[in-house]
Amino acid sequence: MAEAYIIDAVRSPIGRKKGSLAHLHPADLGAHPIRELVARTGIDANAVDDVVWGCCDTIGPQAGDIGRTVWLVAGLPQHVPGTTVDRQCGSSQQALHFAAQGVMSGTQDLVVAGGSQAMNAIPISAAMYAGQPYGFDNPFNTSPGWVERYGDGLLNQIASAQMIADKWEISRTAMEEFAVASHARAQAATEAGAFKREIAPLEGLEQDETIRPGTTLEGLAALNPVGGEGTITAGVASQNCDGSAAMLVASEQAVKHHGLTPRARIHHLSVRADDPVWMLTAPITATQHALKKAGMSVDDIDLFECNEAFASVPLAWMKELGIPHEKVNVRGGAIALGHPLGGTGARLMTTLLHALEDTGGRYGLQTMCEGGGQANVTIIERL
C-alpha cells in the first residue's frame, strides 16, 4: 500500500475562556494555521486536493461546512474543496485519518487536515440542544430504538468520568496529582521553548494561556465536586477554550514532485468503539486493537498522547495497558492546555510530532475518547 507522510503541523496558541481569542470569528480562528502551514511548507496551494476539517457544534458561525470556509477565509484558491468531520472530540484526528487514507488509496496527493473549535463563540453541546425548538430535547432520547437499547437516561460525560474512576479505583487524590503534573509539564515545556516551533502566534498571543503554573494539590482539594457529589471537579477536567491546528499530508509522489521533506510517516490508523453510556472507555480497547494490528507492544512506542478529557480517562487507560506516565502527555495535556473539541486531535498530533523530534523518539501513538463511546488511534514514525 502507498505511504502517507506528514510534511508539517502547526497550531494556534490556545486561548482560555473569555481570553485573547474569544472575539475571533470561528472561520478566522481556523484559517490561521492553514495560512501558516502553506507559508511554512512553501507548497503551491493550487495543488492541494482537499481540506478535511474537524469541528463539533457546527451551528451559527461554525455551520455551512467550516472545512470549506476556513480555506477560503485563509485567502487560498477557491477551486480547492473542503469538508467537515464530526467524530465528536476526535474530529480532527479522524480528519487526519481521512486525509491519510485518501493519499494511501492513490486518489489524492496533497491534503490539508486539521480542526478548530471556538468554544467562547459557540458553547460546548450547543448543537445537542439546537433541536429543542423543533421538539427534540436531545439527539437520542426521542428515538424509540435508542431508548429500547440504551434507556432514556441522559448521556453525561461527568457521570461517565466518575464511573471510570470508580471502576478502576482511581482516587480523587490520584486525579489531582495527575492534573498538577499536566500543568507543571505544560509550564515547563513553555518555559523551555518546546512549543515555539509548533505555535503560530495569533492576535498578539504567543503561547497557551490556559496553563495554571500555580496549581497545587491543596488548591485542587478545595474545589467542590461537579454536581455536588463524587470525585470529579473542574480541576481534573479539560478546559473550554479556543484553538485550531493544521497538517499537510502528502503522498510519496507529491513529496518528490514538490520537493517536500516529510517529518513523519503514518504507520497505523484505526478506530474502535465501546459502550456509548460509558462513553470515555474506548481508548483502552482501541489501543489494544491498534497495537495488535500493527504488530507492536507498549514498549515499542516512545511517546503517547491520550487526551485528558478528564483525569480518570488516561489514568484508567494507563492502568489497564501498563503504560508508564513518563511516556504519556510529556508536555501536558488538555487539563492544562485546553480541549478545543474539534481541534484537539490535530493539536495532539502536532505536539506529539514535535516532542518525538525533540527527544529523538521513533514511534508515537495518539488516542482520545470521543462521544458515542469511540476512540481513534494513530501511530506515526518520525523520519
N, C-alpha and C positions, 0 to 999 in steps of 0.2 A: 504494500500500500504506500502511496505517496506520503511524504512528510509534510508537517505544518510547523512553521517556525514563528516565534515571537521576535519581531525586529526591535520593537521598543515599547515602553509602557510609561505613562506619565499620569499624574493625578493633580487635582486641585488640593490646596490645603483644606482641612475640614473646619467648617465654621460651626460654632456652637449654637444652641438655641438662643434666638434673639441676638445673634452675633454678627460678625462682619460681613457675612454673605447673605443675610436674611432678606435683604432688599432686592436681590438679583432675581430676574425672571428665570424660571427653570431652564428655558432653552439657552439662555446665555451662560448659565452655570455649566450645562452640558457641552456647549460649543467650545468652551475654554480649553480642555485637554485635547480635543480633536485638532484645533488650530495649532496648538503647541506640538502635537505629535507629527503633523505634516511638516512643520518647520524643522523639527529636530532630525527627522529622518531624511529630509530633502526629497521625499517621494513626489512624483508627479501625481497630484490629486486626481487628474483626469483618468488615471489608470486604476483607481480603486473600483472594485466590482460591487461592493455593498457595504452598508453600515448596519451592524447588528447591535442594538442598544437595549440595555436593561433598565426598566423603570417600573415602579409599582404605583398604585393610586393614580392612575392615568386619567385624571379628571381636570377640568379647567385648563390651566396653562401647561399641564403635562399630558393633555389629551391630544388627539389628532395625529398620532404616530410621531412621538417626540424623537424617535430614532431618525426620522427623515428631517425633522425640524432643526435638530442641533447641527446637522451638517450644513444646512442652508444658512443658519444664523452665523456659522463659522466663516461664511463668505466663500464657500467652496463650490465646485462645479455642480450645477443643478441637474445634470444628467445622471449623477450618481444617486442611486436609491438608498432608502433606509427602512428598517423595520424595528419594531419594539417588541421585546420579550418580557413576559411576566411569569417567572417561576418564583414569585414572591422574593424572599431575601436573597435567593440565589440567581436572580435575574441576569446580572451581568457576568456571573460565572457561566451560566448557560449561554449567554451571548458569545463568550469565548469558545465554548464547545461548538456552537453552530458555525462560527467563523472557521474554526479549525476543520470541522467536518466538510464544509464547502471546499476548502483547499485540498483536503485529503481525498475528496471524491474526484478531483480533477476538473470540477466545474467552475472553480474560481481560483484566482491567483493572489489577489490582494484584498483583504477585508479589514475594515476597522471594527473592532469590538470594544464595548465598554458599557458604561451606565452612569446614571446620575439620579439624585433624589434631592428635591428642595423641600425639606420637611418643615421649614418655617412657613413656606407658602401654602403647602398642602399637607395637613397633619396626617400622621400615621392612621391607617384604616379608614381614611375618608371615603375611599371607593367602596368599602364594605357597607357603608350606610347611605351611599348615594341613591340607592333604590327605595328608600323609605317613603318618599313622596308618591311612589308608584305601588305601594302596598307590600314591599319586601323588606322586612326588618333586617335581614342579613342574607347573604347568598345561599345559605344552607337549609335553615330550618323550615322554610316554606316548601321544601321538596319532600313529598311523601317517601320517595325512595331513599333519600338521605336519612330521614327520621327512622325509617324501618331498620336501616343498617347501623346507624350511629347514635340514635336518640335525638332529642331536641335540646340538649344542653348546649350552652354557649361554648364555642371554641375560644380558649383563653390561654395566651402564651404564658402568663404569670402562673396560672394554675399548672400548666404543663411543666414549667421550670421547677415548681415546688414538688410535683410528682416525681421528677427525676432526682431531685435532692433527697427525697425520702427513700426512693427505691435503692439508690446507690449509696445511701447512708453518708451523704455529704453534709457536713455541719455548716451552720452559719459562719462559724469562725474560719473554716476552710475556704468558703466562698469569699469571705472578706480578705483573707490572706492573698487569694488569687487576684482580687481586684486591686489591692495595694501594689502587687507585683506588676500588674498591667500598667498602672500609672507610672511606676518607677522605671520600668523598661522603656516606655514611650518617652519619658522625660530624658532619660539617659541617651536614647537614640537621637533626640532632638539636639541636645547639648553637644553631642559628638558630631553633629552634621550628617548623620546617617540618612536623613530624609531629604537632604538638599537636592540630590540628583533626581529624585522621583517627583518632587513637588514643583509645579509651575505657579509662582506667586499670582494671586488674584485679588483685585480690589485693595491693594496695599497689604494684604495678609500673606506673610511669607512662611508661616508654619502653622501646624494644627493648634487651634485654640480651645480644644476640648480637654486637654490634659490638665489634671489637677495634681501638681507635684507635691502638694502638702497633704495628700491623702494618707490617713493613718488608721490603724485598727481601732483606736479609741474613737475617732470621728465616725467611722462606719458603724461601730457598735451602738452609737447613739441614735441612728436612724430607725424610724418606725417601719415595720413590715408593710409592704404594699397591700392594701385591703384590710389592714389591721391585725392580721394573724399570719402565722407561718414564719419562714426564714428568708424570704425573698424581699430585698429592699432595693431602692433606686441605686444604691451604691454598688450592687453586684449585677447590675443590668447595663446593657448598652445604652448609649446616649442618642437622643434625637438630634439631628444635625443636618447640615447641607454639605454635599460633596459630589465629586464626579471623577472618573478615570477613563482612560482610553488606551488601547493597544493596537499595534499593527501586526496582523497575521499574514504570512506570505508563504507561497509555495517555493519549492526549490528552483523552479523555472523563473519565478519573479525575482528571487534572490540574485540569480545570475544576470537576468536582463536589466535590472535596475541598480546593480552594483551594491546590494544591501549586505549588511553584516548581521546575521542572526545572533541573538543573545541567548535563546533557549529553544529547545525542541519539545514539541508536545509528545510526551511519552505514553500517556494514557488518559482517556476520557471515559467517564461513566456517570450514571445517575441511578439511584435506587430510592425506594420509598418504604415507609413504615406506617404505623397507626396514626391517622390524622388527628385523633384526640390527644394522644401523647405528643404529637406534632414535632418535637425537637430531638427525637432519639435517632433519627435516620443516619446521622454521620457515623454512628457505630457500625451498623450493618453495611452501609455504603463503603466505608473504608475497608472493611474486611473483604467485601466483594472486589474492590478495586485492586487491592494488593494481591489477591489470589489470581485475578485475571491478568495482572501484569507480571506474575511470577516473582513477586517481591515480598519482602518482610519489613517490619517496622525498622529493623536495623539497617536496611538499605537506604532509608530516607534520612537525609541530612537535616532538613528543616521542615516543620509543619506549620500550616496556618489553619486554625479551626476557629470559626467566628465566635466571638464572645457575646452572643445574644444575651445570655445570662451565664453567670459563672458556673452554674451546675452543669451546663451542656458540655463544655470542653473537659471539665473535671470528670464527669461520668465517662466520656469518650476515652480520656487518657487512662482511667482506671480499668476500663473494660479491655482495652487493647494493649496495655502495658507500655504506653508512650511516655517518656520522661518529659517533665515540664521544661527542662533545659533546652529541648528541641522545638518547643511549641510557642508560637507568637513571641519570638525573641525580641521584637521591637514594640511590644504591647499589642493590645487588641481593641475591640470595639468598646470595652468598658472605658478605656482611656481615649481612644481615637474616634469614637463615634461609629454609628451604624447607619449610613445613608442608604438604607434599604436596597433599591435597585442598583446603586453604585458600589456597594460593598464588595461584591465578588471581584470586580476589576481592581478595586483598591487593594484587596488582599493579595491578588496575583502580582500587582505592581510592587508591593512591599516584599513579597516572597522572592521575586526575581532579583531585586537589588540586594537583599540580605544574602542570598546564595552567592552572588558575585563578590560581596564584601568579605564573606567568610571562607570562600573557596569551596563551598559545598557543591555536590554534583546533582543530587535529586531533591526536589521539593514537592510536597503534597499539600494540596489545599482542599478543604471541605467546609461545609456550613449547613446548619439546619435551615429548613425552608417551610413555609406554610404548606399545609396539606400533608405534612409528615414526610417530606422529601429531602434529599441531600445529593448534591453534585460532588464528584471527586475529580480533581485534575492533578496529574503528576507531570512535572516538567523536568527536563535535563538541561542544566546550564551548559552552555557551549563556550 
